[in-house]
Amino acid sequence: MIKELIKIVKTLRRRCPWDRKQTLSSTRPLLLNEVYELDDALRRRDKRAIIEELGDYLFMGFFLAAIMEEKNKVKLQDILNGVIKKLKDRHPHIYGNVKVKDEFDVLRNWEKIKNKDAGRSLLSGIPVALPALQQAQLIQERCRRVGFDWEDASAVLLKVEEELKELKAELDDQRLKKWGAGEKIKEELGDLLFALVNLCRHLNVDAEGALKDANLKFRNRFQRVEQELKKMGKTFTEATLAEMEAVWQQVKNKK
């Protein structure tokens, strides 16, 4: 089946005007779109959608490999050999003589092996294009692997409260009443968000996923408020804030 997929990819590159026109740069947004569609299917636990989107994702991988073969003279076998070697090298407890006690040992060994490269930082390899919440959680996870971490969730919660207090202090500054929020407020908000992501991580919660769920919950409630207002013969622009709040509470209390 894999051979047939590779054959189809190469045929499309030769015979389809659209596929032939694609480059490494032009496929980037397409790849990101497939990743998000797969992520959405996984979040919904939709088996049929997962199968379909995972297939699209695999296709994009082979499609990019085909472009690499044509433009950069890199063979698919070289790509496969590279990932096979990397996986074996980074799992010496399976393919070598290293002993591990738990997953924490596995992750620490993984970082030690990666950081053998001269000049490589512990935080190297975290894509700057990642959504900010995901990037923050990855940074914190990398630090945890080498023991640079808060002791537990309660300690992180104290940090969250500290950051919130600092934000409140800035908001109480009389100058803000005249000039408005500036870079300092932005900085304090960033620190608070970073601390909240840390709290999520310590509670084994995916920060990005938690915010997505909150967004979805708000959207669903907002749309229901919209429907209720229509029943009242009103739109958002026609309803008062008190009316909107009353309908919101009504919708919120309906399980």
Backbone as JSON, one array per atom type, in Angstrom:
{
  "sequence": "MIKELIKIVKTLRRRCPWDRKQTLSSTRPLLLNEVYELDDALRRRDKRAIIEELGDYLFMGFFLAAIMEEKNKVKLQDILNGVIKKLKDRHPHIYGNVKVKDEFDVLRNWEKIKNKDAGRSLLSGIPVALPALQQAQLIQERCRRVGFDWEDASAVLLKVEEELKELKAELDDQRLKKWGAGEKIKEELGDLLFALVNLCRHLNVDAEGALKDANLKFRNRFQRVEQELKKMGKTFTEATLAEMEAVWQQVKNKK",
  "N": [[0.82, -1.21, 0.0], [1.95, 1.24, 0.77], [3.84, 1.55, -1.22], [2.17, 1.89, -3.41], [0.97, 4.33, -2.79], [3.19, 6.03, -2.88], [3.77, 5.78, -5.59], [1.49, 6.97, -6.71], [1.81, 9.6, -5.78], [4.14, 10.39, -7.17], [3.19, 10.18, -9.77], [1.23, 12.17, -9.79], [2.86, 14.4, -9.48], [4.07, 14.44, -11.93], [2.0, 14.55, -13.85], [-0.22, 16.11, -13.08], [-1.15, 19.45, -13.35], [-1.52, 21.25, -11.17], [-0.43, 19.91, -8.89], [2.16, 19.56, -9.81], [3.1, 22.13, -9.83], [3.55, 22.82, -7.21], [5.68, 23.77, -4.44], [8.25, 23.5, -1.86], [7.79, 25.7, -0.24], [5.18, 26.53, -0.94], [3.67, 24.4, -0.08], [3.68, 24.53, 2.63], [1.53, 26.02, 4.07], [-0.51, 24.27, 3.38], [0.24, 21.9, 4.61], [0.13, 22.68, 7.31], [-2.59, 23.15, 7.51], [-3.59, 20.55, 7.2], [-2.57, 19.39, 9.51], [-3.98, 20.78, 11.51], [-6.58, 20.0, 10.87], [-6.43, 17.28, 11.38], [-5.87, 17.39, 14.09], [-8.26, 18.48, 15.01], [-10.03, 16.4, 14.4], [-9.04, 14.41, 16.09], [-9.53, 15.6, 18.54], [-12.3, 15.58, 18.57], [-12.65, 12.93, 18.62], [-13.46, 11.46, 16.46], [-13.68, 8.72, 14.66], [-13.84, 8.05, 11.89], [-13.18, 10.49, 10.7], [-10.6, 10.82, 11.73], [-9.21, 8.72, 10.5], [-9.41, 9.54, 7.82], [-8.16, 12.12, 7.87], [-5.64, 11.48, 8.88], [-4.7, 9.97, 6.81], [-4.53, 11.97, 4.83], [-2.52, 13.48, 5.98], [-0.35, 11.72, 5.96], [-0.07, 11.5, 3.2], [0.78, 14.12, 2.6], [3.3, 14.07, 3.76], [4.73, 12.22, 2.14], [4.44, 13.58, -0.24], [5.93, 15.92, 0.15], [8.4, 14.71, 0.44], [8.76, 13.77, -2.14], [9.06, 16.16, -3.56], [11.44, 17.03, -2.4], [13.14, 15.05, -3.37], [13.17, 15.66, -6.09], [14.03, 18.36, -6.26], [16.15, 18.72, -4.44], [17.65, 16.51, -4.61], [17.46, 14.51, -2.7], [16.92, 11.35, -1.52], [13.99, 9.35, -0.81], [14.58, 7.12, 0.7], [16.82, 7.98, 2.09], [15.68, 9.8, 3.84], [14.02, 8.12, 5.34], [15.96, 6.41, 6.42], [17.28, 8.24, 8.02], [15.37, 8.96, 10.03], [14.94, 6.48, 11.19], [17.47, 5.87, 12.22], [17.73, 7.99, 14.06], [15.64, 7.46, 15.9], [16.47, 5.0, 16.96], [18.94, 5.72, 18.07], [18.1, 7.46, 20.05], [16.75, 5.91, 21.77], [18.29, 4.26, 23.62], [17.82, 2.56, 25.72], [16.36, 0.57, 24.69], [17.52, -0.18, 22.24], [20.12, -0.38, 22.99], [22.45, -0.53, 25.73], [21.62, 0.92, 27.9], [20.13, 1.56, 31.06], [16.93, 2.23, 32.39], [14.65, 3.68, 34.78], [12.12, 4.83, 34.74], [9.7, 6.84, 32.86], [10.68, 9.41, 33.16], [13.45, 9.13, 33.29], [13.84, 8.24, 30.7], [13.18, 10.54, 29.18], [15.12, 12.33, 30.12], [17.47, 11.11, 29.24], [16.97, 11.32, 26.52], [17.17, 14.11, 26.11], [19.86, 14.49, 26.83], [21.18, 13.1, 24.8], [20.36, 14.53, 22.53], [21.54, 16.99, 23.09], [24.22, 16.6, 22.75], [25.25, 17.64, 20.49], [27.42, 20.19, 19.55], [27.09, 23.4, 20.94], [24.34, 23.33, 21.0], [21.27, 24.29, 22.35], [19.21, 23.55, 25.2], [16.66, 24.29, 24.64], [16.55, 24.34, 21.93], [15.08, 23.64, 18.77], [12.41, 23.92, 19.34], [9.71, 24.97, 17.65], [9.3, 28.31, 16.55], [7.05, 29.07, 15.31], [4.96, 27.79, 16.46], [1.74, 27.81, 18.13], [1.4, 30.16, 20.81], [0.71, 29.2, 23.43], [1.2, 26.44, 23.26], [3.91, 26.54, 22.68], [4.94, 27.67, 25.03], [4.31, 25.63, 26.87], [5.88, 23.55, 25.9], [8.46, 24.61, 26.25], [8.55, 24.75, 29.05], [8.27, 22.05, 29.65], [10.63, 20.99, 28.6], [12.45, 22.14, 30.35], [11.66, 20.9, 32.7], [12.54, 18.3, 32.3], [15.21, 18.35, 32.92], [15.21, 18.86, 35.54], [14.72, 21.51, 36.26], [12.33, 23.01, 37.62], [9.12, 23.76, 39.13], [8.18, 22.57, 42.38], [5.63, 21.41, 42.86], [2.08, 21.55, 41.93], [0.85, 23.31, 43.72], [2.86, 25.08, 44.41], [3.23, 26.34, 41.98], [0.78, 27.57, 41.75], [0.98, 29.54, 43.69], [2.83, 31.13, 42.41], [1.3, 31.99, 40.25], [-0.56, 33.57, 41.62], [1.18, 35.5, 42.58], [2.03, 36.71, 40.18], [-0.41, 37.72, 39.33], [-0.9, 39.58, 41.31], [1.15, 41.4, 40.79], [0.33, 42.31, 38.33], [-2.08, 43.57, 39.03], [-1.03, 45.62, 40.58], [0.23, 47.18, 38.67], [-1.97, 47.93, 37.18], [-3.25, 49.54, 38.98], [-1.7, 51.72, 39.01], [-1.58, 55.18, 38.88], [-0.84, 56.51, 36.58], [-1.76, 55.01, 34.46], [-4.37, 55.66, 34.15], [-4.27, 57.92, 32.74], [-2.58, 57.45, 30.53], [-3.11, 54.88, 29.67], [-2.89, 51.26, 29.14], [0.36, 49.97, 28.71], [3.56, 48.8, 27.54], [4.49, 47.61, 29.89], [2.23, 46.53, 31.12], [1.56, 44.68, 29.2], [3.77, 43.01, 29.43], [3.43, 42.04, 32.07], [1.01, 40.68, 31.79], [1.82, 38.71, 30.02], [3.63, 37.3, 31.64], [1.83, 36.32, 33.53], [0.21, 34.66, 31.95], [2.13, 32.79, 31.17], [2.72, 31.62, 33.63], [0.23, 30.49, 34.19], [0.09, 28.57, 32.18], [2.11, 26.93, 33.09], [0.9, 25.99, 35.41], [-1.19, 24.52, 34.3], [0.33, 22.5, 33.07], [1.45, 21.19, 35.3], [-0.82, 20.12, 36.31], [-1.39, 18.23, 34.52], [-2.78, 19.07, 32.25], [-3.49, 20.01, 28.97], [-2.66, 23.08, 27.89], [-3.24, 24.53, 25.52], [-5.3, 22.95, 24.48], [-7.17, 23.21, 26.53], [-7.86, 25.91, 26.36], [-8.94, 25.94, 23.8], [-11.19, 24.33, 24.21], [-12.56, 25.99, 25.97], [-13.04, 28.16, 24.29], [-14.76, 26.94, 22.44], [-16.91, 26.27, 24.09], [-17.77, 28.82, 24.84], [-18.49, 29.86, 22.33], [-20.62, 28.16, 21.62], [-22.49, 28.77, 23.65], [-22.84, 31.49, 23.18], [-23.99, 31.48, 20.64], [-26.38, 30.24, 21.27], [-27.5, 32.17, 22.92], [-27.87, 34.1, 21.01], [-29.85, 32.85, 19.49], [-31.94, 32.76, 21.37], [-32.42, 35.48, 21.73], [-33.41, 36.1, 19.23], [-35.83, 34.79, 19.35], [-37.07, 36.5, 21.03], [-37.44, 38.53, 19.39], [-35.35, 40.23, 18.91], [-32.06, 41.6, 18.16], [-28.5, 41.45, 18.81], [-27.6, 44.08, 18.73], [-29.87, 45.46, 19.28], [-30.72, 44.64, 21.77], [-30.46, 45.28, 25.3], [-27.63, 45.54, 27.55], [-28.26, 44.41, 29.99], [-30.38, 42.72, 29.3], [-29.08, 40.95, 27.58], [-27.25, 39.81, 29.36], [-29.0, 38.55, 31.13], [-30.18, 36.6, 29.5], [-27.88, 35.2, 28.86], [-27.15, 34.11, 31.37], [-29.34, 32.48, 31.73], [-29.04, 30.64, 29.62], [-26.57, 29.58, 30.34], [-27.16, 28.24, 32.71], [-28.63, 26.14, 31.83], [-28.21, 22.81, 31.44]],
  "CA": [[0.0, 0.0, 0.0], [2.83, 2.4, 0.81], [4.44, 1.68, -2.55], [1.15, 2.43, -4.31], [0.82, 5.74, -2.46], [4.37, 6.71, -3.43], [3.6, 5.79, -7.04], [0.47, 7.98, -7.0], [2.42, 10.91, -5.54], [5.05, 10.68, -8.28], [2.36, 10.37, -10.96], [0.62, 13.49, -9.67], [3.91, 15.39, -9.71], [4.38, 14.46, -13.37], [0.88, 14.72, -14.77], [-1.23, 17.09, -12.63], [-0.58, 20.8, -13.39], [-1.52, 21.88, -9.85], [0.54, 19.22, -8.04], [3.5, 19.79, -10.36], [3.47, 23.51, -9.55], [3.81, 23.03, -5.78], [7.06, 23.81, -3.96], [8.34, 23.34, -0.41], [7.17, 26.87, 0.39], [3.73, 26.58, -1.17], [3.0, 23.3, 0.63], [3.69, 24.78, 4.08], [0.18, 26.24, 4.61], [-1.32, 23.06, 3.16], [0.62, 20.95, 5.67], [-0.42, 23.19, 8.57], [-4.03, 22.93, 7.47], [-3.84, 19.12, 7.46], [-2.28, 19.14, 10.93], [-5.1, 21.29, 12.31], [-7.76, 19.17, 10.61], [-6.22, 16.03, 12.12], [-6.0, 17.73, 15.51], [-9.69, 18.65, 15.28], [-10.64, 15.06, 14.38], [-8.61, 13.74, 17.32], [-10.23, 16.24, 19.66], [-13.69, 15.13, 18.53], [-12.62, 11.47, 18.7], [-14.25, 11.0, 15.31], [-12.84, 7.69, 14.07], [-13.81, 8.17, 10.42], [-12.43, 11.7, 10.36], [-9.2, 10.57, 12.07], [-8.66, 7.88, 9.43], [-9.29, 10.37, 6.61], [-7.18, 13.19, 8.05], [-4.33, 10.86, 9.04], [-4.31, 9.62, 5.44], [-4.1, 13.21, 4.17], [-1.25, 13.89, 6.59], [0.67, 10.83, 5.4], [0.12, 11.9, 1.8], [1.6, 15.33, 2.57], [4.67, 13.68, 4.07], [5.32, 11.63, 0.94], [4.44, 14.62, -1.27], [7.1, 16.74, 0.44], [9.58, 13.89, 0.15], [8.9, 13.74, -3.6], [9.61, 17.46, -3.96], [12.83, 17.01, -1.97], [13.87, 14.19, -4.3], [13.31, 16.35, -7.38], [14.74, 19.64, -6.17], [17.36, 18.68, -3.62], [18.31, 15.23, -4.86], [17.42, 13.71, -1.48], [16.06, 10.19, -1.75], [13.08, 8.98, 0.26], [15.28, 6.16, 1.55], [17.69, 8.75, 2.98], [14.8, 10.37, 4.87], [13.62, 7.01, 6.2], [17.15, 5.97, 7.16], [17.57, 9.25, 9.03], [14.46, 8.87, 11.17], [15.18, 5.18, 11.83], [18.7, 6.01, 13.02], [17.47, 8.89, 15.18], [14.81, 6.77, 16.89], [17.28, 3.99, 17.64], [19.95, 6.41, 18.87], [17.48, 8.13, 21.19], [16.13, 4.89, 22.64], [19.35, 3.3, 23.97], [17.3, 1.59, 26.7], [15.77, -0.51, 23.9], [18.47, -0.62, 21.21], [21.47, -0.34, 23.54], [22.63, -1.13, 27.06], [21.25, 1.89, 28.94], [19.05, 1.14, 31.95], [16.07, 3.32, 32.85], [13.67, 3.29, 35.8], [10.79, 5.31, 34.4], [9.64, 7.73, 31.71], [11.51, 10.58, 33.42], [14.8, 8.75, 32.86], [13.82, 8.19, 29.23], [13.2, 11.9, 28.67], [16.42, 12.94, 30.45], [18.43, 10.54, 28.29], [16.64, 11.9, 25.22], [17.75, 15.45, 26.06], [21.33, 14.36, 26.86], [21.63, 12.68, 23.47], [20.14, 15.66, 21.62], [22.42, 18.1, 23.42], [25.62, 16.27, 22.46], [25.67, 18.52, 19.41], [28.09, 21.38, 20.08], [26.37, 24.66, 20.84], [22.9, 23.14, 20.99], [20.59, 24.66, 23.58], [18.14, 22.66, 25.64], [15.4, 24.75, 24.04], [16.63, 24.29, 20.48], [14.16, 22.73, 18.12], [11.01, 24.27, 19.6], [9.37, 25.88, 16.54], [8.77, 29.62, 16.95], [5.75, 29.23, 14.65], [3.92, 27.12, 17.25], [0.89, 28.68, 18.94], [2.14, 30.59, 22.0], [0.46, 28.34, 24.58], [1.93, 25.19, 23.02], [5.34, 26.83, 22.78], [5.24, 27.84, 26.46], [4.25, 24.34, 27.55], [7.05, 22.78, 25.47], [9.62, 25.19, 26.93], [8.5, 24.33, 30.45], [8.49, 20.6, 29.7], [12.06, 20.77, 28.39], [13.12, 22.49, 31.61], [11.32, 19.86, 33.69], [13.32, 17.09, 32.05], [16.53, 18.46, 33.54], [15.02, 19.17, 36.95], [14.49, 22.94, 36.51], [10.87, 23.05, 37.64], [8.48, 23.94, 40.42], [8.04, 21.3, 43.09], [4.3, 20.84, 42.62], [1.09, 22.5, 41.43], [0.56, 24.34, 44.73], [3.92, 26.09, 44.29], [2.95, 27.11, 40.76], [-0.38, 28.4, 42.04], [1.5, 30.72, 44.4], [3.46, 31.97, 41.38], [0.19, 32.61, 39.52], [-1.09, 34.63, 42.49], [2.2, 36.56, 42.61], [1.96, 37.42, 38.9], [-1.68, 38.45, 39.31], [-0.72, 40.72, 42.21], [1.99, 42.36, 40.08], [-0.52, 42.9, 37.29], [-3.0, 44.49, 39.7], [-0.26, 46.79, 41.0], [0.43, 48.01, 37.48], [-3.27, 48.48, 36.79], [-3.6, 50.57, 39.97], [-0.83, 52.88, 38.81], [-2.38, 56.33, 38.45], [-0.46, 56.95, 35.24], [-2.52, 54.27, 33.47], [-5.64, 56.34, 33.94], [-4.03, 58.96, 31.75], [-1.91, 56.98, 29.33], [-3.58, 53.57, 29.24], [-1.97, 50.13, 29.3], [1.49, 50.0, 27.8], [4.41, 47.62, 27.46], [4.62, 46.96, 31.2], [1.03, 45.72, 31.3], [1.72, 43.55, 28.27], [4.77, 42.12, 30.03], [2.84, 41.37, 33.23], [0.01, 39.73, 31.28], [2.58, 37.59, 29.48], [4.14, 36.52, 32.78], [0.69, 35.63, 34.13], [-0.16, 33.58, 31.04], [3.18, 31.77, 31.24], [2.53, 30.92, 34.9], [-0.98, 29.68, 34.06], [0.45, 27.39, 31.38], [2.87, 26.07, 34.01], [-0.08, 25.35, 36.29], [-1.83, 23.5, 33.45], [1.27, 21.38, 32.88], [1.56, 20.45, 36.56], [-2.09, 19.42, 36.53], [-1.55, 17.33, 33.36], [-3.77, 19.64, 31.35], [-2.93, 20.66, 27.79], [-3.12, 24.48, 27.94], [-3.85, 24.87, 24.23], [-6.56, 22.24, 24.4], [-8.1, 23.78, 27.51], [-8.36, 27.17, 25.82], [-9.81, 25.6, 22.67], [-12.46, 23.87, 24.78], [-13.24, 27.17, 26.51], [-13.52, 28.91, 23.13], [-15.9, 26.22, 21.88], [-18.01, 26.42, 25.04], [-18.27, 30.19, 24.73], [-19.16, 30.0, 21.03], [-21.91, 27.46, 21.68], [-23.39, 29.55, 24.5], [-23.12, 32.76, 22.51], [-24.94, 31.2, 19.56], [-27.67, 29.97, 21.9], [-28.01, 33.48, 23.33], [-28.33, 34.71, 19.76], [-31.13, 32.21, 19.14], [-32.95, 33.19, 22.35], [-32.76, 36.87, 21.44], [-34.26, 36.08, 18.03], [-37.18, 34.42, 19.8], [-37.61, 37.71, 21.67], [-37.59, 39.53, 18.34], [-34.27, 41.21, 19.03], [-30.69, 41.25, 17.79], [-27.56, 41.92, 19.83], [-27.52, 45.54, 18.71], [-31.13, 46.01, 19.8], [-30.9, 44.24, 23.17], [-29.64, 45.99, 26.28], [-26.64, 44.68, 28.2], [-28.97, 43.67, 31.04], [-31.13, 41.65, 28.63], [-28.11, 39.95, 27.1], [-26.71, 39.12, 30.53], [-30.06, 37.68, 31.66], [-30.28, 35.45, 28.6], [-26.62, 34.44, 29.03], [-27.25, 33.33, 32.6], [-30.37, 31.47, 31.48], [-28.41, 29.62, 28.78], [-25.48, 28.98, 31.12], [-27.72, 27.36, 33.73], [-29.25, 24.98, 31.19], [-27.2, 21.77, 31.19]],
  "C": [[0.86, 1.27, 0.0], [3.44, 2.65, -0.56], [3.45, 2.28, -3.54], [0.95, 3.92, -4.07], [1.98, 6.55, -3.02], [4.26, 6.84, -4.94], [2.59, 6.86, -7.46], [1.05, 9.39, -6.85], [3.31, 11.3, -6.71], [4.29, 10.91, -9.58], [1.72, 11.76, -10.95], [1.65, 14.59, -9.95], [4.25, 15.52, -11.2], [3.22, 14.96, -14.21], [-0.16, 15.76, -14.35], [-0.61, 18.49, -12.58], [-0.49, 21.45, -12.0], [-0.47, 21.25, -8.95], [1.97, 19.49, -8.5], [4.01, 21.18, -9.99], [3.91, 23.73, -8.1], [5.3, 22.96, -5.45], [7.06, 23.57, -2.45], [7.65, 24.5, 0.31], [5.66, 26.87, 0.25], [2.98, 25.49, -0.42], [2.93, 23.54, 2.14], [2.29, 25.06, 4.63], [-0.73, 25.05, 4.43], [-1.05, 22.04, 4.26], [0.03, 21.38, 7.01], [-1.92, 22.96, 8.64], [-4.38, 21.48, 7.78], [-3.59, 18.77, 8.93], [-3.45, 19.59, 11.8], [-6.37, 20.47, 12.1], [-7.65, 17.83, 11.34], [-6.39, 16.27, 13.61], [-7.48, 17.86, 15.89], [-10.4, 17.3, 15.33], [-10.29, 14.29, 15.65], [-9.34, 14.3, 18.53], [-11.67, 15.76, 19.74], [-13.81, 13.61, 18.67], [-13.5, 10.83, 17.62], [-13.4, 10.01, 14.52], [-12.73, 7.82, 12.56], [-12.99, 9.38, 9.99], [-10.94, 11.51, 10.64], [-8.53, 9.76, 10.96], [-8.42, 8.71, 8.17], [-8.18, 11.4, 6.75], [-5.77, 12.64, 8.24], [-3.8, 10.44, 7.68], [-3.81, 10.84, 4.68], [-2.74, 13.66, 4.68], [-0.1, 13.02, 6.07], [0.98, 11.19, 3.96], [1.03, 13.12, 1.72], [3.06, 15.02, 2.87], [5.39, 13.12, 2.85], [5.4, 12.65, -0.2], [5.65, 15.53, -1.09], [8.39, 16.0, 0.13], [9.83, 13.84, -1.35], [9.5, 15.04, -4.12], [11.09, 17.53, -3.59], [13.68, 16.17, -2.93], [14.16, 14.92, -5.6], [14.23, 17.56, -7.29], [16.08, 19.56, -5.46], [18.13, 17.37, -3.74], [18.45, 14.4, -3.58], [16.45, 12.56, -1.69], [15.17, 9.91, -0.54], [13.76, 8.02, 1.22], [16.22, 6.85, 2.53], [16.89, 9.33, 4.15], [14.4, 9.29, 5.86], [14.79, 6.51, 7.04], [17.47, 6.94, 8.3], [16.68, 9.13, 10.25], [14.63, 7.55, 11.91], [16.4, 5.26, 12.74], [18.46, 6.87, 14.25], [16.67, 8.21, 16.28], [15.6, 5.72, 17.66], [18.32, 4.64, 18.55], [19.35, 7.0, 20.15], [16.69, 7.18, 22.09], [17.17, 3.83, 23.01], [18.92, 2.27, 25.01], [16.6, 0.42, 26.0], [16.79, -1.08, 22.92], [19.92, -0.55, 21.69], [21.5, -0.96, 24.93], [22.25, -0.19, 28.21], [20.06, 1.37, 29.75], [18.24, 2.37, 32.39], [15.06, 2.79, 33.87], [12.25, 3.67, 35.4], [10.85, 6.25, 33.21], [10.5, 8.98, 31.9], [12.95, 10.32, 33.0], [14.9, 8.74, 31.34], [13.95, 9.59, 28.65], [14.53, 12.59, 28.95], [17.5, 12.41, 29.51], [18.24, 11.14, 26.91], [17.3, 13.27, 25.08], [19.27, 15.41, 26.06], [21.86, 14.02, 25.47], [21.49, 13.83, 22.48], [21.16, 16.76, 21.84], [23.9, 17.78, 23.28], [26.16, 17.15, 21.35], [26.25, 19.8, 20.01], [27.24, 22.62, 19.88], [24.86, 24.53, 20.86], [22.31, 23.47, 22.35], [19.52, 23.63, 23.92], [16.82, 23.01, 24.96], [15.44, 24.81, 22.52], [15.6, 23.32, 19.93], [12.7, 22.98, 18.43], [10.61, 25.31, 18.55], [8.77, 27.2, 17.04], [7.4, 29.86, 16.34], [4.62, 28.55, 15.42], [3.02, 28.15, 17.92], [1.56, 28.95, 20.29], [1.94, 29.68, 23.21], [1.22, 27.02, 24.45], [3.42, 25.41, 23.19], [5.75, 26.97, 24.24], [5.27, 26.5, 27.18], [5.44, 23.46, 27.16], [8.32, 23.29, 26.16], [9.68, 24.7, 28.37], [8.76, 22.84, 30.6], [9.96, 20.27, 29.51], [12.83, 21.06, 29.68], [12.87, 21.44, 32.69], [12.21, 18.64, 33.53], [14.7, 17.13, 32.67], [16.42, 18.91, 35.0], [14.79, 20.63, 37.29], [12.99, 23.19, 36.46], [10.37, 23.35, 39.04], [8.23, 22.58, 41.06], [6.7, 20.63, 42.82], [3.34, 21.95, 42.18], [0.8, 23.62, 42.42], [1.61, 25.46, 44.69], [3.7, 26.97, 43.06], [1.77, 28.05, 40.99], [0.02, 29.67, 42.79], [2.15, 31.69, 43.42], [2.39, 32.69, 40.57], [-0.36, 33.79, 40.32], [-0.12, 35.81, 42.57], [2.14, 37.4, 41.33], [0.68, 38.25, 38.8], [-1.58, 39.7, 40.18], [0.11, 41.81, 41.52], [1.19, 43.06, 38.98], [-1.47, 43.93, 37.9], [-2.28, 45.77, 40.12], [-0.04, 47.74, 39.83], [-0.88, 48.68, 37.06], [-3.71, 49.61, 37.73], [-2.75, 51.83, 39.83], [-1.66, 54.03, 38.22], [-2.08, 56.77, 37.02], [-1.29, 56.27, 34.17], [-3.86, 54.95, 33.16], [-5.5, 57.42, 32.87], [-3.51, 58.39, 30.43], [-2.4, 55.62, 28.83], [-2.5, 52.5, 29.4], [-0.86, 50.2, 28.26], [2.27, 48.7, 27.82], [4.52, 46.88, 28.79], [3.42, 46.07, 31.48], [1.1, 44.48, 30.42], [2.68, 42.52, 28.84], [4.18, 41.33, 31.2], [1.78, 40.35, 32.81], [0.7, 38.5, 30.71], [3.11, 36.69, 30.57], [3.02, 35.71, 33.43], [0.26, 34.45, 33.27], [0.84, 32.44, 31.11], [3.03, 30.95, 32.52], [1.29, 30.03, 34.85], [-0.73, 28.42, 33.23], [1.23, 26.4, 32.25], [1.93, 25.31, 34.94], [-0.82, 24.24, 35.53], [-0.95, 22.27, 33.34], [1.37, 20.54, 34.14], [0.29, 19.68, 36.89], [-2.41, 18.46, 35.39], [-2.68, 17.76, 32.43], [-3.05, 20.3, 30.18], [-3.5, 22.07, 27.72], [-3.82, 24.88, 26.66], [-5.22, 24.22, 24.09], [-7.61, 22.81, 25.34], [-8.71, 25.08, 26.99], [-9.28, 26.93, 24.62], [-11.18, 25.15, 23.16], [-13.26, 25.05, 25.32], [-13.81, 28.03, 25.38], [-14.79, 28.28, 22.56], [-17.12, 26.37, 22.78], [-18.63, 27.81, 24.94], [-19.05, 30.38, 23.42], [-20.54, 29.36, 21.05], [-22.93, 28.25, 22.5], [-23.8, 30.86, 23.82], [-24.16, 32.57, 21.4], [-26.33, 30.89, 20.11], [-28.32, 31.26, 22.41], [-28.59, 34.2, 22.12], [-29.7, 34.17, 19.36], [-32.25, 32.67, 20.08], [-33.38, 34.64, 22.1], [-33.66, 36.96, 20.21], [-35.69, 35.73, 18.4], [-37.88, 35.62, 20.45], [-37.82, 38.83, 20.65], [-36.52, 40.6, 18.37], [-32.96, 40.67, 18.49], [-29.78, 41.76, 18.91], [-27.52, 43.45, 19.89], [-28.77, 46.2, 19.29], [-31.34, 45.72, 21.29], [-30.0, 45.07, 24.08], [-28.65, 45.0, 26.9], [-27.31, 43.83, 29.27], [-29.75, 42.5, 30.45], [-30.2, 40.54, 28.16], [-27.55, 39.14, 28.26], [-27.74, 38.15, 31.11], [-30.2, 36.42, 30.82], [-29.04, 34.57, 28.73], [-26.69, 33.55, 30.26], [-28.27, 32.2, 32.46], [-29.79, 30.3, 30.68], [-27.35, 28.86, 29.56], [-26.0, 27.97, 32.12], [-28.44, 26.15, 33.16], [-28.17, 23.96, 30.87], [-27.65, 20.87, 30.05]]
}
